[in-house]
Amino acid sequence: MNWETFLAPYIQVVEELKIKLKGIRAQYEHESMHSPIEFVTARVKPISSIIDKANRKNISYETLENDMQDIAGVRVVCQFVDDIYTIVEMLRSRNDFKIIEEKDYIRDKKESGYRSYHMIICYPVATIRGEKQVIAEIQIRTLAMNFWATNEHSLNYKYEGQIPSHVQNKLKRAAEAAFQLDEEMSMIKDEVQEAQRIFNQYKSTHKHKGGGRS
């Protein structure tokens, strides 16, 4: 397996998606509108993680491209739960890639307490041998969901996927607390967005008055 050649299209996918999603955020900011995108991160799964997962799931190297859907991963993090579904609709309306699967772990959370919205997409990449369809995963979640999932991921790594039951119980309670926070913040969403608009206008006005000084 030539990993450099194999992973090159995946690297291209995450870079292109990152640029496009950050571009959407910038457009909202230019128009002084609330952006449903707080920030975007992306990664290509490390080779060691690909090998580990392939061994765990009995995936052969010949079928990696189809059977491992998260080699290329993009994460979109939002302020509010509503923003997640705004982004979902936005992605559904695009014609530069094809959505092949959607999993709503917000309305139907995982047993662990995990919440997030997953989209599996087929993204066309231009290569020297012509167009190649690459499978990638987009995860969309709130800041609170991301905080919880990041900590759960660390614990899974520490305990090699076998988190002790007393820790699991605390994680579940924390997941519910994180979602409660999201629900409470949704109730004052309009207030928060208006405050952010005022602040952004203030920043913009004072930046111009300052003659470009930092």
Backbone as ProteinMPNN parsed JSONL, in Angstrom:
{"seq_chain_A": "MNWETFLAPYIQVVEELKIKLKGIRAQYEHESMHSPIEFVTARVKPISSIIDKANRKNISYETLENDMQDIAGVRVVCQFVDDIYTIVEMLRSRNDFKIIEEKDYIRDKKESGYRSYHMIICYPVATIRGEKQVIAEIQIRTLAMNFWATNEHSLNYKYEGQIPSHVQNKLKRAAEAAFQLDEEMSMIKDEVQEAQRIFNQYKSTHKHKGGGRS", "coords_chain_A": {"N_chain_A": [[0.845, -1.203, 0.0], [0.731, 2.097, -1.022], [0.77, 4.666, 0.885], [0.971, 7.46, 0.691], [0.148, 8.087, -1.931], [-2.419, 6.987, -1.833], [-3.71, 8.542, 0.141], [-3.628, 11.134, -0.847], [-5.897, 12.173, -2.494], [-7.811, 12.397, -0.448], [-6.729, 14.316, 1.236], [-6.931, 16.482, -0.451], [-9.723, 16.722, -0.621], [-10.5, 17.444, 2.069], [-9.2, 19.904, 2.305], [-10.415, 21.445, 0.281], [-13.137, 21.402, 1.06], [-12.953, 22.654, 3.526], [-12.154, 25.253, 2.807], [-14.417, 26.036, 1.3], [-16.503, 25.943, 3.222], [-15.572, 27.756, 5.142], [-15.683, 29.957, 3.553], [-18.431, 30.329, 3.301], [-19.063, 31.115, 5.895], [-17.653, 33.545, 5.967], [-19.115, 35.023, 4.096], [-21.559, 35.437, 5.411], [-20.629, 37.064, 7.482], [-19.718, 39.317, 6.091], [-22.112, 40.376, 5.306], [-23.121, 41.178, 7.66], [-24.664, 39.313, 9.077], [-25.993, 36.73, 11.231], [-23.848, 34.027, 11.438], [-24.346, 30.617, 10.773], [-22.243, 28.987, 11.088], [-19.752, 28.485, 13.364], [-17.049, 27.633, 13.685], [-14.708, 25.755, 11.623], [-13.213, 22.598, 11.359], [-10.853, 20.202, 10.074], [-9.645, 17.002, 9.072], [-7.43, 14.391, 7.923], [-7.635, 11.0, 8.497], [-5.134, 9.579, 10.554], [-2.553, 7.297, 9.423], [-1.968, 5.156, 11.169], [-4.354, 5.025, 12.646], [-6.16, 4.354, 10.65], [-5.27, 1.79, 9.976], [-5.637, 0.466, 12.459], [-8.459, 0.653, 12.724], [-9.261, -0.712, 10.436], [-8.391, -3.271, 11.05], [-9.951, -3.791, 13.361], [-12.54, -3.719, 12.32], [-12.477, -5.587, 10.381], [-11.824, -4.816, 7.704], [-10.639, -4.935, 4.441], [-7.658, -3.81, 2.716], [-8.173, -3.454, 0.063], [-10.831, -2.714, -0.07], [-11.028, -0.402, 1.33], [-11.62, 2.251, 0.456], [-14.38, 2.315, 0.024], [-15.485, 1.12, 2.305], [-14.565, 2.379, 4.611], [-15.681, 5.202, 5.82], [-14.88, 7.551, 6.972], [-12.31, 8.479, 6.497], [-11.565, 10.896, 5.378], [-12.406, 13.694, 7.145], [-14.601, 16.273, 8.114], [-15.441, 18.846, 10.345], [-18.077, 20.806, 11.436], [-18.783, 23.386, 13.544], [-21.268, 24.855, 15.571], [-23.146, 27.612, 17.076], [-25.809, 27.286, 17.945], [-28.458, 24.797, 18.181], [-30.411, 24.991, 16.161], [-28.885, 26.102, 14.137], [-27.464, 23.956, 13.165], [-29.284, 22.513, 11.6], [-29.817, 24.416, 9.687], [-27.384, 24.461, 8.338], [-27.365, 21.832, 7.413], [-29.502, 21.901, 5.536], [-28.411, 23.742, 3.771], [-26.17, 22.34, 2.815], [-27.458, 20.223, 1.579], [-28.512, 21.5, -0.602], [-26.448, 21.998, -2.291], [-24.498, 21.455, -5.301], [-22.002, 20.487, -5.767], [-21.13, 18.187, -4.65], [-22.248, 14.859, -3.721], [-24.703, 13.719, -1.489], [-24.685, 10.774, 0.32], [-25.537, 9.501, 2.578], [-27.267, 10.18, 5.659], [-27.136, 10.812, 9.134], [-28.883, 11.44, 11.946], [-27.914, 12.131, 14.93], [-28.778, 13.803, 16.846], [-31.538, 14.162, 17.205], [-31.895, 11.503, 17.583], [-30.134, 10.298, 19.736], [-26.97, 8.657, 20.486], [-26.408, 5.699, 22.475], [-24.413, 6.243, 24.311], [-24.75, 8.892, 24.836], [-23.858, 10.602, 23.008], [-24.181, 13.246, 20.693], [-24.717, 14.537, 17.465], [-24.708, 15.622, 14.035], [-24.406, 13.679, 11.233], [-23.102, 13.56, 7.963], [-22.562, 11.625, 5.145], [-20.667, 11.973, 2.334], [-20.104, 12.008, -1.248], [-17.452, 13.092, -2.928], [-16.219, 14.772, -5.738], [-12.948, 14.596, -7.007], [-10.387, 16.135, -8.821], [-7.938, 14.44, -10.516], [-4.702, 13.465, -11.872], [-5.314, 11.3, -13.348], [-7.867, 11.649, -14.093], [-11.302, 12.278, -12.993], [-12.023, 11.509, -9.611], [-14.106, 9.853, -7.341], [-14.515, 10.533, -4.032], [-15.137, 9.365, -0.78], [-16.342, 11.063, 2.052], [-16.736, 12.33, 5.425], [-18.954, 14.557, 7.014], [-19.344, 16.207, 9.997], [-21.677, 17.822, 12.037], [-22.2, 19.952, 14.685], [-23.029, 21.419, 17.925], [-21.231, 23.84, 19.985], [-21.309, 22.938, 22.637], [-21.93, 20.202, 22.313], [-19.642, 19.474, 20.944], [-17.638, 19.921, 22.833], [-18.302, 17.944, 24.724], [-18.062, 15.593, 23.137], [-15.369, 15.64, 22.425], [-14.114, 15.18, 24.863], [-15.162, 12.657, 25.459], [-14.042, 11.176, 23.407], [-11.325, 11.272, 24.111], [-11.397, 9.803, 26.508], [-12.243, 7.327, 25.527], [-10.0, 6.647, 24.084], [-8.099, 6.475, 26.122], [-9.132, 4.315, 27.652], [-9.202, 2.355, 25.779], [-11.588, 1.967, 24.346], [-13.175, 0.719, 26.197], [-14.725, 2.04, 28.386], [-15.032, 2.474, 31.876], [-18.02, 1.578, 33.765], [-18.91, 3.4, 35.766], [-17.755, 5.761, 34.943], [-18.905, 6.01, 32.444], [-21.567, 6.479, 33.202], [-21.346, 9.021, 34.385], [-20.557, 10.424, 32.135], [-22.85, 10.223, 30.541], [-24.63, 11.741, 32.062], [-23.357, 14.175, 31.863], [-23.637, 14.597, 29.128], [-26.371, 15.038, 28.917], [-26.544, 17.349, 30.419], [-25.072, 19.079, 28.81], [-26.724, 19.167, 26.57], [-28.964, 20.295, 27.701], [-27.962, 22.816, 28.223], [-27.664, 23.72, 25.569], [-30.388, 23.819, 24.867], [-31.363, 25.773, 26.628], [-29.874, 27.993, 25.782], [-30.887, 28.268, 23.238], [-33.313, 29.397, 23.753], [-32.739, 32.027, 24.281], [-31.701, 32.865, 21.942], [-32.3, 34.886, 19.982], [-31.796, 37.225, 21.424], [-29.05, 36.936, 21.956], [-27.997, 36.907, 19.347], [-28.693, 39.462, 18.476], [-27.16, 41.018, 20.205], [-24.624, 40.217, 19.355], [-24.648, 41.225, 16.756], [-24.732, 43.996, 17.225], [-22.271, 44.31, 18.526], [-20.49, 43.476, 16.492], [-20.97, 45.441, 14.564], [-20.083, 47.65, 15.958], [-17.346, 47.003, 16.224], [-16.625, 46.987, 13.509], [-17.132, 49.668, 12.745], [-15.341, 51.09, 14.406], [-12.95, 50.06, 13.557], [-12.664, 51.119, 11.001], [-12.588, 53.837, 11.664], [-10.259, 53.942, 13.014], [-8.297, 54.015, 11.156], [-7.087, 51.744, 10.2], [-5.221, 50.813, 11.99], [-3.76, 48.367, 14.182]], "CA_chain_A": [[0.0, 0.0, 0.0], [1.434, 3.371, -1.061], [-0.134, 5.515, 1.652], [1.022, 8.841, 0.206], [-0.712, 8.148, -3.12], [-3.788, 6.658, -1.416], [-4.304, 9.614, 0.951], [-3.585, 12.435, -1.546], [-7.228, 12.713, -2.808], [-8.517, 12.726, 0.8], [-6.167, 15.596, 1.676], [-7.524, 17.489, -1.336], [-11.134, 16.867, -0.233], [-10.657, 18.211, 3.309], [-8.764, 21.282, 2.071], [-11.434, 22.129, -0.524], [-14.347, 21.567, 1.869], [-12.643, 23.653, 4.558], [-12.187, 26.565, 2.145], [-15.802, 26.344, 0.921], [-17.304, 26.194, 4.425], [-15.105, 29.019, 5.727], [-16.188, 30.985, 2.641], [-19.837, 30.561, 3.673], [-19.01, 31.908, 7.147], [-17.205, 34.902, 5.617], [-20.22, 35.706, 3.405], [-22.496, 35.891, 6.451], [-20.005, 38.161, 8.221], [-19.7, 40.492, 5.212], [-23.466, 40.932, 5.262], [-23.484, 41.429, 9.069], [-25.711, 38.368, 9.477], [-25.533, 35.644, 12.111], [-23.365, 32.862, 10.695], [-24.617, 29.349, 11.456], [-20.956, 28.301, 11.263], [-18.867, 29.117, 14.338], [-15.723, 27.348, 13.118], [-14.596, 24.522, 10.833], [-11.94, 21.873, 11.441], [-10.823, 19.072, 9.142], [-8.452, 16.157, 9.196], [-7.387, 13.074, 7.283], [-7.329, 10.019, 9.558], [-3.733, 9.111, 10.515], [-2.374, 5.938, 8.881], [-2.067, 4.176, 12.27], [-5.779, 4.9, 12.986], [-6.795, 3.621, 9.539], [-4.882, 0.374, 10.126], [-6.328, -0.038, 13.66], [-9.888, 0.511, 12.447], [-9.4, -1.772, 9.434], [-8.238, -4.544, 11.775], [-11.107, -3.958, 14.252], [-13.777, -3.902, 11.54], [-12.206, -6.582, 9.317], [-11.887, -4.174, 6.391], [-9.414, -5.185, 3.677], [-7.116, -2.607, 2.082], [-8.789, -3.334, -1.271], [-12.175, -2.109, 0.023], [-10.953, 0.743, 2.245], [-12.236, 3.459, -0.108], [-15.838, 2.24, 0.177], [-15.928, 0.605, 3.604], [-14.194, 3.29, 5.696], [-16.263, 6.445, 5.297], [-14.414, 8.741, 7.711], [-10.875, 8.751, 6.291], [-11.593, 12.362, 5.294], [-13.432, 14.169, 8.076], [-14.748, 17.718, 8.307], [-16.352, 19.125, 11.455], [-18.625, 22.158, 11.457], [-19.276, 23.638, 14.897], [-22.25, 25.952, 15.568], [-23.562, 28.12, 18.384], [-27.147, 26.841, 18.334], [-28.961, 23.574, 17.541], [-31.07, 25.397, 14.91], [-27.854, 26.354, 13.123], [-27.079, 22.663, 12.581], [-30.234, 22.163, 10.531], [-29.606, 25.415, 8.626], [-26.232, 23.985, 7.568], [-27.805, 20.606, 6.718], [-30.268, 22.317, 4.35], [-27.461, 24.4, 2.873], [-25.364, 21.294, 2.183], [-28.348, 19.457, 0.693], [-28.814, 22.278, -1.811], [-25.233, 22.164, -3.11], [-24.365, 20.486, -6.395], [-20.591, 20.156, -5.983], [-20.918, 16.834, -4.132], [-23.49, 14.101, -3.566], [-24.902, 13.151, -0.146], [-25.085, 9.371, 0.169], [-26.168, 9.018, 3.824], [-27.373, 11.148, 6.747], [-27.458, 10.216, 10.441], [-29.21, 12.493, 12.905], [-27.7, 11.677, 16.304], [-29.276, 14.819, 17.774], [-32.897, 13.711, 17.518], [-31.794, 10.089, 17.973], [-28.776, 10.24, 20.295], [-26.379, 7.335, 20.723], [-26.553, 5.178, 23.843], [-23.395, 6.891, 25.155], [-25.111, 10.29, 25.063], [-23.279, 11.349, 21.88], [-25.085, 13.938, 19.777], [-24.073, 15.206, 16.345], [-25.372, 15.296, 12.766], [-23.394, 13.177, 10.318], [-23.397, 13.408, 6.536], [-21.552, 10.943, 4.336], [-20.776, 12.538, 0.993], [-19.222, 11.56, -2.314], [-16.895, 14.357, -3.417], [-15.369, 14.549, -6.919], [-11.619, 15.2, -6.958], [-9.674, 16.089, -10.099], [-6.588, 13.87, -10.403], [-4.033, 13.373, -13.178], [-5.937, 10.182, -14.069], [-9.285, 11.947, -14.274], [-12.078, 12.548, -11.783], [-12.136, 10.391, -8.661], [-15.133, 10.081, -6.314], [-13.953, 10.239, -2.711], [-16.125, 9.398, 0.305], [-15.908, 11.851, 3.208], [-17.768, 12.517, 6.455], [-19.108, 15.893, 7.604], [-20.036, 16.198, 11.292], [-22.162, 19.155, 12.39], [-22.586, 19.892, 16.098], [-22.889, 22.672, 18.667], [-20.031, 23.967, 20.823], [-21.488, 22.08, 23.818], [-21.796, 18.811, 21.836], [-18.24, 19.273, 20.566], [-16.896, 19.834, 24.095], [-18.578, 16.626, 25.293], [-17.539, 14.536, 22.255], [-13.901, 15.679, 22.5], [-13.729, 14.51, 26.111], [-15.501, 11.233, 25.342], [-13.036, 10.584, 22.509], [-10.099, 11.102, 24.903], [-11.621, 8.696, 27.449], [-12.252, 6.091, 24.739], [-8.601, 6.358, 23.747], [-7.441, 6.055, 27.366], [-9.626, 3.009, 28.099], [-9.238, 1.469, 24.593], [-12.976, 1.678, 23.981], [-13.885, 0.043, 27.304], [-14.846, 3.017, 29.474], [-15.707, 1.868, 33.051], [-19.436, 1.939, 33.84], [-19.133, 4.598, 36.592], [-17.366, 6.91, 34.101], [-19.959, 6.085, 31.426], [-22.746, 7.113, 33.813], [-21.056, 10.451, 34.517], [-20.549, 10.961, 30.768], [-24.253, 10.351, 30.108], [-25.204, 12.897, 32.767], [-22.727, 15.364, 31.272], [-24.243, 14.776, 27.803], [-27.687, 15.641, 29.125], [-26.311, 18.728, 30.885], [-24.637, 19.837, 27.626], [-27.894, 19.391, 25.716], [-29.806, 21.247, 28.441], [-27.352, 24.121, 27.96], [-28.063, 24.079, 24.205], [-31.814, 24.162, 24.856], [-31.511, 27.056, 27.326], [-29.314, 29.038, 24.927], [-31.807, 28.445, 22.107], [-34.417, 30.252, 24.2], [-32.309, 33.438, 24.221], [-30.948, 32.974, 20.683], [-32.509, 36.194, 19.354], [-31.081, 38.214, 22.236], [-27.611, 36.731, 21.741], [-27.654, 37.316, 17.99], [-28.783, 40.928, 18.393], [-25.978, 41.525, 20.912], [-23.458, 39.988, 18.494], [-24.748, 42.163, 15.632], [-24.337, 45.316, 17.735], [-20.83, 44.261, 18.793], [-19.769, 43.413, 15.207], [-21.076, 46.765, 13.938], [-19.18, 48.514, 16.744], [-15.975, 46.65, 15.824], [-16.439, 47.412, 12.126], [-17.084, 51.141, 12.725], [-14.123, 51.575, 15.055], [-11.801, 49.639, 12.755], [-12.525, 52.111, 9.928], [-12.19, 55.115, 12.266], [-8.879, 53.837, 13.505], [-7.344, 54.144, 10.052], [-6.427, 50.474, 9.886], [-4.224, 50.415, 12.999], [-4.123, 47.155, 14.931]], "C_chain_A": [[0.882, 1.254, 0.0], [0.521, 4.41, -0.405], [-0.171, 6.951, 1.137], [0.085, 9.031, -0.992], [-2.168, 7.938, -2.734], [-4.461, 7.848, -0.733], [-4.367, 10.969, 0.242], [-4.974, 12.983, -1.901], [-8.013, 13.118, -1.559], [-8.039, 14.08, 1.346], [-6.782, 16.734, 0.862], [-8.983, 17.773, -0.943], [-11.265, 17.751, 1.01], [-10.237, 19.669, 3.118], [-9.825, 22.067, 1.311], [-12.702, 22.393, 0.287], [-14.146, 22.643, 2.941], [-12.735, 25.066, 3.967], [-13.626, 26.971, 1.827], [-16.65, 26.704, 2.147], [-16.88, 27.486, 5.128], [-15.567, 30.195, 4.869], [-17.631, 31.334, 2.946], [-19.888, 31.442, 4.922], [-18.647, 33.362, 6.843], [-18.32, 35.696, 4.938], [-21.241, 36.242, 4.405], [-21.926, 37.11, 7.178], [-19.988, 39.45, 7.399], [-21.063, 41.181, 5.185], [-24.019, 41.215, 6.667], [-24.664, 40.572, 9.524], [-25.12, 37.33, 10.414], [-25.088, 34.467, 11.249], [-23.717, 31.582, 11.453], [-23.332, 28.563, 11.72], [-20.089, 29.1, 12.237], [-17.413, 28.898, 13.932], [-15.737, 25.987, 12.436], [-13.23, 23.904, 11.102], [-12.007, 20.696, 10.469], [-9.547, 18.281, 9.367], [-8.581, 14.936, 8.3], [-6.922, 12.105, 8.359], [-5.868, 9.574, 9.443], [-3.647, 7.647, 10.058], [-2.546, 4.886, 9.975], [-3.535, 3.95, 12.657], [-6.539, 4.135, 11.908], [-6.524, 2.128, 9.691], [-5.604, -0.253, 11.319], [-7.803, -0.312, 13.371], [-10.143, -0.613, 11.446], [-9.302, -3.148, 10.105], [-9.454, -4.839, 12.656], [-12.363, -4.333, 13.476], [-13.636, -4.937, 10.419], [-12.396, -5.999, 7.913], [-10.562, -4.432, 5.662], [-8.943, -3.894, 3.024], [-7.754, -2.369, 0.72], [-10.145, -2.623, -1.213], [-12.212, -0.878, 0.942], [-11.748, 1.949, 1.749], [-13.754, 3.49, 0.079], [-16.272, 1.928, 1.597], [-15.531, 1.476, 4.802], [-14.566, 4.705, 5.247], [-15.738, 7.708, 5.965], [-12.908, 8.967, 7.589], [-10.676, 10.258, 6.147], [-12.728, 12.846, 6.184], [-13.411, 15.68, 8.213], [-15.752, 17.932, 9.431], [-16.767, 20.598, 11.406], [-19.246, 22.371, 12.833], [-20.101, 24.925, 14.901], [-22.511, 26.433, 16.994], [-24.843, 27.446, 18.861], [-27.57, 25.581, 17.566], [-29.63, 23.905, 16.203], [-30.071, 25.596, 13.782], [-27.44, 25.061, 12.414], [-27.98, 22.344, 11.399], [-30.216, 23.18, 9.393], [-28.468, 24.952, 7.72], [-26.592, 22.729, 6.781], [-28.552, 20.969, 5.437], [-29.356, 22.961, 3.306], [-26.633, 23.36, 2.101], [-26.197, 20.453, 1.227], [-28.575, 20.179, -0.633], [-27.598, 22.439, -2.736], [-25.178, 21.111, -4.205], [-22.91, 20.126, -6.69], [-20.183, 18.846, -5.31], [-22.274, 16.174, -3.948], [-23.562, 13.527, -2.146], [-25.384, 11.706, -0.314], [-25.731, 8.803, 1.446], [-26.211, 10.149, 4.847], [-27.762, 10.417, 8.029], [-27.666, 11.345, 11.435], [-29.107, 11.946, 14.326], [-28.081, 12.756, 17.321], [-30.687, 14.431, 18.203], [-32.906, 12.264, 17.988], [-30.386, 9.834, 18.492], [-28.293, 8.8, 20.455], [-26.539, 6.968, 22.196], [-25.596, 5.883, 24.805], [-23.787, 8.306, 25.56], [-24.63, 11.185, 23.931], [-24.364, 11.96, 21.006], [-24.266, 14.66, 18.707], [-24.876, 14.861, 15.102], [-24.279, 14.883, 11.792], [-23.927, 13.128, 8.888], [-22.234, 12.664, 5.888], [-21.745, 11.444, 2.908], [-19.799, 11.87, 0.028], [-18.734, 12.817, -3.02], [-15.977, 14.099, -4.614], [-14.047, 15.309, -6.811], [-10.965, 15.047, -8.331], [-8.269, 15.545, -9.858], [-5.969, 13.803, -11.801], [-4.598, 12.216, -14.009], [-7.439, 10.404, -14.276], [-9.984, 12.154, -12.942], [-12.199, 11.294, -10.912], [-13.181, 10.756, -7.61], [-14.588, 9.619, -4.96], [-15.043, 10.361, -1.645], [-15.537, 10.161, 1.501], [-17.07, 12.006, 4.185], [-17.756, 13.967, 6.936], [-19.904, 15.731, 8.898], [-20.428, 17.629, 11.627], [-22.7, 19.082, 13.829], [-22.445, 21.267, 16.752], [-21.57, 22.672, 19.446], [-20.113, 23.032, 22.027], [-21.326, 20.603, 23.443], [-20.337, 18.496, 21.513], [-17.357, 19.115, 21.805], [-17.053, 18.435, 24.697], [-17.892, 15.534, 24.466], [-16.013, 14.475, 22.291], [-13.415, 14.951, 23.749], [-14.032, 13.016, 26.061], [-14.466, 10.511, 24.491], [-11.731, 10.311, 23.274], [-10.224, 9.919, 25.868], [-11.646, 7.352, 26.722], [-10.831, 5.661, 24.386], [-7.875, 5.81, 24.976], [-7.822, 4.626, 27.748], [-9.772, 2.004, 26.949], [-10.659, 1.008, 24.278], [-13.796, 0.999, 25.062], [-13.967, 0.975, 28.518], [-15.585, 2.367, 30.654], [-17.121, 2.42, 33.221], [-19.677, 3.206, 34.667], [-18.761, 5.87, 35.832], [-18.41, 7.114, 33.002], [-21.196, 6.806, 31.963], [-22.557, 8.621, 33.969], [-21.066, 11.128, 33.147], [-21.975, 11.187, 30.258], [-24.914, 11.562, 30.769], [-24.651, 14.2, 32.19], [-23.323, 15.661, 29.894], [-25.604, 15.449, 27.925], [-27.555, 17.095, 29.585], [-25.905, 19.621, 29.709], [-25.829, 20.149, 26.736], [-28.869, 20.373, 26.374], [-29.29, 22.675, 28.223], [-27.746, 24.617, 26.56], [-29.522, 24.536, 24.148], [-32.049, 25.528, 25.509], [-31.007, 28.206, 26.449], [-30.219, 29.312, 23.727], [-32.94, 29.407, 22.472], [-34.045, 31.739, 24.177], [-31.496, 33.709, 22.953], [-31.068, 34.368, 20.06], [-31.753, 37.292, 20.084], [-29.571, 38.145, 21.974], [-27.202, 37.243, 20.365], [-27.708, 38.835, 17.829], [-27.56, 41.563, 19.057], [-24.727, 41.368, 20.042], [-23.449, 40.937, 17.3], [-24.262, 43.553, 16.048], [-22.812, 45.37, 17.93], [-20.025, 44.276, 17.491], [-19.811, 44.756, 14.479], [-20.143, 47.756, 14.634], [-17.726, 48.274, 16.324], [-15.656, 47.195, 14.445], [-16.282, 48.928, 12.036], [-15.76, 51.649, 13.287], [-12.867, 51.156, 14.31], [-11.547, 50.673, 11.649], [-12.064, 53.456, 10.48], [-10.726, 55.113, 12.683], [-7.839, 53.901, 12.408], [-6.528, 52.91, 9.82], [-5.374, 50.066, 10.881], [-4.705, 49.178, 13.751], [-4.208, 47.474, 16.403]], "O_chain_A": [[1.684, 1.451, 0.913], [-0.376, 4.96, -1.043], [-1.225, 7.588, 1.146], [-0.668, 10.002, -1.059], [-3.053, 8.626, -3.242], [-5.631, 8.136, -0.986], [-5.089, 11.861, 0.687], [-5.231, 14.158, -1.639], [-8.792, 14.07, -1.598], [-8.831, 14.878, 1.847], [-7.108, 17.796, 1.392], [-9.418, 18.925, -0.936], [-12.049, 18.7, 1.013], [-10.841, 20.57, 3.7], [-10.108, 23.216, 1.647], [-13.276, 23.48, 0.212], [-15.046, 23.435, 3.222], [-13.328, 25.96, 4.571], [-14.013, 28.117, 2.056], [-17.424, 27.661, 2.11], [-17.721, 28.221, 5.647], [-15.812, 31.288, 5.378], [-18.022, 32.499, 2.862], [-20.663, 32.396, 4.989], [-19.247, 34.29, 7.385], [-18.46, 36.896, 5.169], [-21.728, 37.364, 4.264], [-22.645, 38.07, 7.455], [-20.212, 40.537, 7.931], [-21.156, 42.402, 5.058], [-25.213, 41.458, 6.843], [-25.542, 41.032, 10.252], [-23.915, 37.076, 10.404], [-25.856, 33.967, 10.428], [-23.423, 31.469, 12.643], [-23.333, 27.595, 12.479], [-19.736, 30.248, 11.968], [-16.636, 29.849, 13.844], [-16.644, 25.178, 12.637], [-12.212, 24.596, 11.078], [-13.092, 20.252, 10.092], [-8.521, 18.814, 9.79], [-9.682, 14.504, 7.962], [-5.934, 12.357, 9.049], [-5.413, 9.229, 8.352], [-4.569, 6.864, 10.287], [-3.181, 3.854, 9.757], [-3.927, 2.823, 12.961], [-7.449, 3.363, 12.21], [-7.429, 1.305, 9.553], [-6.123, -1.364, 11.218], [-8.331, -1.366, 13.724], [-11.106, -1.369, 11.577], [-10.043, -4.068, 9.762], [-9.935, -5.971, 12.706], [-13.153, -5.165, 13.922], [-14.55, -5.136, 9.619], [-13.038, -6.604, 7.054], [-9.49, -4.173, 6.21], [-9.741, -2.983, 2.802], [-7.867, -1.228, 0.271], [-10.562, -2.002, -2.19], [-13.284, -0.379, 1.286], [-12.46, 2.591, 2.52], [-14.341, 4.555, 0.268], [-17.309, 2.412, 2.051], [-16.094, 1.329, 5.887], [-13.884, 5.321, 4.427], [-16.106, 8.815, 5.573], [-12.296, 9.574, 8.468], [-9.746, 10.829, 6.716], [-13.88, 12.453, 5.998], [-12.359, 16.29, 8.402], [-16.794, 17.278, 9.469], [-15.931, 21.5, 11.344], [-20.133, 21.621, 13.24], [-19.705, 25.94, 14.327], [-22.158, 25.774, 17.972], [-24.961, 27.077, 20.03], [-27.106, 25.332, 16.453], [-29.442, 23.186, 15.222], [-30.359, 25.302, 12.621], [-27.11, 25.065, 11.228], [-27.508, 21.955, 10.331], [-30.561, 22.847, 8.26], [-28.565, 25.034, 6.495], [-26.184, 22.57, 5.631], [-28.273, 20.414, 4.374], [-29.518, 22.743, 2.105], [-26.425, 23.488, 0.894], [-25.705, 20.018, 0.186], [-28.802, 19.544, -1.662], [-27.725, 22.963, -3.842], [-25.731, 20.02, -4.066], [-22.609, 19.536, -7.728], [-19.024, 18.441, -5.39], [-23.313, 16.83, -4.009], [-22.603, 12.925, -1.663], [-26.369, 11.45, -1.007], [-26.386, 7.761, 1.407], [-25.304, 10.98, 4.9], [-28.606, 9.521, 8.015], [-26.748, 12.11, 11.729], [-30.06, 11.38, 14.862], [-27.754, 12.649, 18.503], [-30.998, 14.375, 19.392], [-33.813, 11.845, 18.707], [-29.552, 9.244, 17.806], [-29.084, 7.862, 20.545], [-26.775, 7.828, 23.045], [-25.926, 6.095, 25.972], [-23.231, 8.861, 26.507], [-24.946, 12.374, 23.89], [-25.33, 11.297, 20.628], [-23.26, 15.305, 19.002], [-25.649, 13.902, 15.114], [-23.338, 15.639, 11.549], [-25.058, 12.709, 8.644], [-21.071, 13.03, 6.063], [-22.836, 11.353, 2.344], [-18.812, 11.256, 0.433], [-19.523, 13.528, -3.643], [-15.053, 13.291, -4.517], [-14.031, 16.514, -6.556], [-10.986, 13.969, -8.925], [-7.5, 16.119, -9.088], [-6.647, 14.058, -12.796], [-4.389, 12.154, -15.221], [-8.18, 9.473, -14.591], [-9.342, 12.198, -11.892], [-12.441, 10.19, -11.399], [-13.141, 11.852, -7.05], [-14.245, 8.45, -4.784], [-15.783, 11.345, -1.616], [-14.396, 9.935, 1.902], [-18.234, 11.835, 3.82], [-16.702, 14.533, 7.227], [-21.006, 15.183, 8.891], [-19.612, 18.544, 11.516], [-23.55, 18.249, 14.14], [-21.815, 22.167, 16.195], [-20.891, 21.651, 19.553], [-19.122, 22.406, 22.402], [-20.672, 19.844, 24.158], [-19.858, 17.392, 21.774], [-16.448, 18.286, 21.829], [-16.077, 17.817, 25.123], [-17.225, 14.658, 25.016], [-15.429, 13.395, 22.2], [-12.436, 14.205, 23.707], [-13.254, 12.203, 26.56], [-14.062, 9.39, 24.798], [-11.113, 9.26, 23.107], [-9.289, 9.135, 26.028], [-11.133, 6.357, 27.233], [-10.505, 4.474, 24.388], [-7.139, 4.826, 24.896], [-6.966, 3.824, 28.12], [-10.378, 0.945, 27.11], [-10.905, -0.162, 23.986], [-14.982, 0.731, 24.868], [-13.345, 0.718, 29.549], [-16.646, 1.773, 30.461], [-17.396, 3.568, 32.874], [-20.547, 4.006, 34.323], [-19.363, 6.923, 36.038], [-18.757, 8.247, 32.668], [-21.794, 7.634, 31.276], [-23.476, 9.402, 33.722], [-21.524, 12.263, 33.01], [-22.269, 12.203, 29.628], [-25.655, 12.308, 30.129], [-25.369, 15.19, 32.047], [-23.498, 16.823, 29.526], [-25.946, 16.324, 27.13], [-28.344, 17.957, 29.197], [-26.335, 20.771, 29.617], [-25.944, 21.255, 26.207], [-29.512, 21.174, 25.696], [-30.07, 23.614, 28.06], [-28.115, 25.779, 26.385], [-29.852, 25.51, 23.473], [-32.832, 26.336, 25.011], [-31.635, 29.262, 26.38], [-30.309, 30.446, 23.256], [-33.456, 30.133, 21.622], [-34.915, 32.603, 24.069], [-30.709, 34.653, 22.895], [-30.067, 34.962, 19.659], [-31.151, 38.171, 19.467], [-28.911, 39.168, 21.794], [-26.189, 37.928, 20.226], [-26.877, 39.424, 17.138], [-26.993, 42.526, 18.54], [-23.879, 42.26, 19.991], [-22.391, 41.401, 16.875], [-23.494, 44.2, 15.335], [-22.158, 46.341, 17.552], [-19.021, 44.979, 17.378], [-18.831, 45.167, 13.857], [-19.501, 48.586, 13.991], [-16.972, 49.22, 16.098], [-14.597, 47.778, 14.214], [-15.4, 49.42, 11.331], [-15.133, 52.536, 12.707], [-11.833, 51.816, 14.413], [-10.409, 51.058, 11.384], [-11.254, 54.142, 9.857], [-10.058, 56.147, 12.698], [-6.64, 53.849, 12.679], [-5.411, 52.983, 9.309], [-4.683, 49.071, 10.663], [-5.905, 48.973, 13.931], [-4.501, 46.592, 17.21]]}, "name": "protein", "num_of_chains": 1, "seq": "MNWETFLAPYIQVVEELKIKLKGIRAQYEHESMHSPIEFVTARVKPISSIIDKANRKNISYETLENDMQDIAGVRVVCQFVDDIYTIVEMLRSRNDFKIIEEKDYIRDKKESGYRSYHMIICYPVATIRGEKQVIAEIQIRTLAMNFWATNEHSLNYKYEGQIPSHVQNKLKRAAEAAFQLDEEMSMIKDEVQEAQRIFNQYKSTHKHKGGGRS"}
